[in-house]
Amino acid sequence: MNANVLENMYEQVKAAITDAAVAAGLAAREELPAFVLEVPKDKSHGDLATNAAMQLTKLAKKNPRQIAEAIIAHLDTKQASIQSAEIAGPGFINFRMDNSYLYPVVSAALEAGDNYGRIAEGSGKRVQVEFVSANPTGSLHLGHARGAAVGDSLCNVLDFAGYEVTREYYINDAGKQVENLAVSIEARYRQALGQAAEMPEDGYYGEDIIGFAKLLVEQEGDKLLALSDKERYTFFREFGLERELEKIKRDLGRFRVGFDVWYSETALYESGQVEQGLEALKATGHVYEEEGATWLNTMEFGDDKNRVLVKNDGSYTYLTPDIAYHRNKYGRGFDQMINIWGADHHGYIPRVKAAMEALGNDPKKLTVLIAQMVSLFQNGEKMKMSKRTGKAVTMQDLMDEVGIDAIRYFFSMRSMDSHLDFDMDLAISTSNENPVFYVQYAHARICSIFRQAEEQGVVLKKTSEIDFTKLTADTEFDLLRKIGELPQEVSEAAAQYAPHRLIRYVYDLASQFHSYYRAERVITEDSEQTQARLALLGALRLTIANVLRLVGVSAPDRM
């Protein structure tokens, strides 16, 4: 069975409209113009509406209402599960469907199981998503956490839509910040040995650096002082990077985020790709020398000014290795590349895209999404510092205080390009005001109903043996319709790079269930009705769990 029951219904109605137009002599089949079939915003206008009559006016040489009347007169309503059709406004046709078309939704969901909602839209297409990519010099902060939550959810959605997804973390391990990390660890190491050593001006003063130094003294004693300056610097650099990356990987793992590729900036330099990228740009004729520096003419490609690649002291700007990295990405043959960057990188987008276009790459293959800032609130006040540590709140602090489910849900709840106010009190509350609690409670409540059914000796039938005509309440048809929308929601969320759509969808689904639960008893005196209602709730429970999994949130059986 095709799991997309609603899509099948749309196709049937479209085919019925097409057949009716041809049968009415309005146009030959091959002449028919494209028309829209959509769900009206106002439910009183029916289940579906089409502009087919208005699209046919030129061809049929009649006014839209006459055309609509002719289509309705020749419509095979039974074949398309249409209950009634009526003309609205200048010539729209509104359809009310025979809700029996919704019954197969339950079987489709239960048969597909964990794969219900999965579609093949991206089949054969390779997508790379690069996200988080924090400097390996300290703890992940709230901006990184939002990028991690949205990036991972987006990857899950794209995978569910059929794409082959590569999750990538770009390790910025070649800049001044890493140099400062190495020098900071050495200074703390010397201090731990009782020596006088000054921390660098831009050094890292965190407790983790002091901890690294103490660990080195325990493991190595003062042996590292005997190394040459170059050997010692290399040692502290590699030691610091390894420890900081371990911490980042640990925090991300706890946050339910994993990566397929950890790509090192240093590797770009060591393999000669930075120099090769620069030479490739020079060969395009878009590079010039001025005031002792090397420039890329990015204004030719829509940037607001030209950009320096090599400064007059011979050092590269940040842009040059980034160009090499993106050139490398294009070389790996992805159909689409998506970067999720922080709010402070917005102005960086045009220059990277300009460089890719200058190199002859299709800039449309590279999409950069901006994850806006997060503000924390507690007791109605904005928080900047952790009350526990007195320092900036880290992702680890937030996981400790709030929990992973709430963070993942809240951080993916809004479009990533909008600022997010995170209410910590709301996130930990066990009330219906807390949206993640509200949705998880719907799942747990359904599980509770199944436990009650088992306690009362109800033996679940096979789906094929259930009489779904026992589902007659409007609230049941609303649930069936909503469950049936999941494949389309996955499609839209993948196409728009918008996992927040699924948060809105699952919240609406939970809301409909809570309304249904208040209005109807599931386990009734009518055993056939009980079976149909339990099957419906089985499909609903599965749908909620599938969506929560896509956004990295658990679906508890009890709460």
Buried (B, 14 or more C-beta within 10 A) or exposed (E): EEBBBBBBBBBBBBEBBBBBBBBBEBBEEEEBEEBEBEBBEEEEBBBBBBBBBBBBBEBBEBBBBBBBBBBBEBBEBEEBBBBEBEBBEEBBBBBBBBBEBBBBBBBBBBBBEEEBBBBEBBEEBBBBBBBBBBBBBBBBBBBBBBBBBBBBBBBBBBBBBBBBBBBBBBBBBBBEBBBBBBBBBBBBBBBBBEEEBEBBEEBBEBEBBBEBBEBBBEEEEBEBEEEEEEEBBEBBBEBBBEBBBEBBBEBBEEBBBEBEEBBBBBBBBEEEBBBBBBEBBBEBEBBEEEEEBBBBBBBEBEBEEBBBBBEEEEEBBEBBBBBBBBBBBBEEEBEBBBBBBBBEBEEBBBBBBBBBBBBEBEBEBBBBBBBBEBEBBBEEEEBEEBEEEEEBBBBBBBBEBBBBBBBBBBBBBBBBEEEBEBBBEBBBBEEEEBBBBBBBBBBBBBBBBBEEBEEEEBEBBEBEEBEBEBBEEEBBBBBBBBBBBBBBBBBBBBBEBBBBBBBBBBBBBBBBBBEBBEEEEBBEEEEBBBBBBBBBBBBBBBBBBBBBBBBBBBBBBEE
